[in-house]
Amino acid sequence: MKSYKACSIALCALAGSSSAFTPNSKKSAAFTKNVVEKKVVQPLNVGSTFDDFRRKRNSDEGRFDVKAGDIVLEPAYSLGYGSVFIGFLLTLLFSDPSCPARDFGGLCPPTVWGTFIGSQFALFGAICAMQAYRLRFIVTKDGQFKIKNVNSDPGSGTFKKAGKAELEDWGENYVVGGKNSWKLNKFINYEFFPNEYFPVLVYFKETQTPKEKWDMGIGVLDKRNNGQMHWFPAICNCIDLKKQWEARGVKKM
């Protein structure tokens, strides 16, 4: 009888002690919920990611702040390097059809026509790369668009993004004369071809140039005759250029 009571007491003590290791139902539910929530993978919001990237890019050094001072646009070498690469591919494409190595996938000498076409692209690319190195496009605080030459002598340039090089006047415009400087409030249209993300040519039209010179150069092709046309290869950061023109309210048809 005494042993039965002792066993009963031992079983009760064991049951009571085991309940101490049993988690509270409310606490257990809360713990499980937290674990589940932490394991849920949130979907990637690509649009938000790119928006954050654009906001960070646009706020970099106040480049799109009209009051930030004179902005020197970064040079772009993609057009120059890309044209040289295309010229190389065209030279290989127009290879000699009588070359026996063609049957085995080997390289063959280019034809005269292939050499001519490829060299033209390569020459254009080389000129664009050289101009991108030596020219800088500037949007000034007082609302002007300028083209300046990079002086190879080191100095303390006051323009942003000019590095250690000083910028100097590029000389007169080779078509209509005068300085390569135009007031933005005299612009009546601008465009990037095919667009600012993959630009080849940049176009703008202004009325600052005297009217009697509007038909000079490529202006002879302008049937509207409502301003002076300007074209130049896309050798600067065209995304930044468009942002600058938009920020300053440049007119666009």
Steps between C-alpha positions, in 0.01 A plus 500: 500500500782735591679414179184575298470842663868567439457414132196726474686790655799442268273494192328821605834672555624383162187627327529834674865536413436410135239772476771752581671411170177528299484844328209731561249470216481877441876544505542203268253642250673838503841336451372289210345807337826695523697213347253464215500873431878507490509215252260669256698625198378839383475539121761725338349830392708573190330832434573623850861384470556697180319801647737495796795473260378794293440713809849425625650572158307825456602627842868421446697820559196710414549438131134567422468799731465815292673695776794261518717715276654425162465133412761332281349189347703182514649385167351192335722264301241235415427645155870513410591155629181348363562639151856364497369158606231505228763593243708201607200267469408635157855445381477135605150463354602612152782251466630348179242238383768303315704442812516122575509562874134610486396135468664420833386810689841662479587867454535632149643829372236770447395620160571852380137591560505353852821685582351828378172466695671380817762772489234771470328382819835465676606850392171648619538321834857618544398862435210473747725353769759774447237774515347348812844518661573862409157670510265572789134598481394742771163618632561820693322642801394809304324286238745441218618195309870510417763284334852539634836343437696313766837657561758225541695708750399417859337778696230577750188493286191655658252285312361184654604172337793678332754319713846660494460632147411858422236578240551762234301637210481266205511777243234614256226283360623365167158538330353835607790651693485644849564326830369154571265632765122526482238628743259227605203737485570534126454126440179404323557126462741218576514123449720194549524241223391231539457588871700623799570145620666384177593830338684548175415861414381798703294774337386842614364810334541855625411854395804673650690477171411790264218407262708559188720204603222247563538349151874443532647152522240234569244778540438488124299182563273667755173583327355673808785754514401598855845473660856376469544122511789335682609136492784333687595140580395367839838531672367617836264347755170558320283383790653770718477754217128440459448524876681833505298642211175381654592646840554838336178492299657481154228500233428187304252452218 
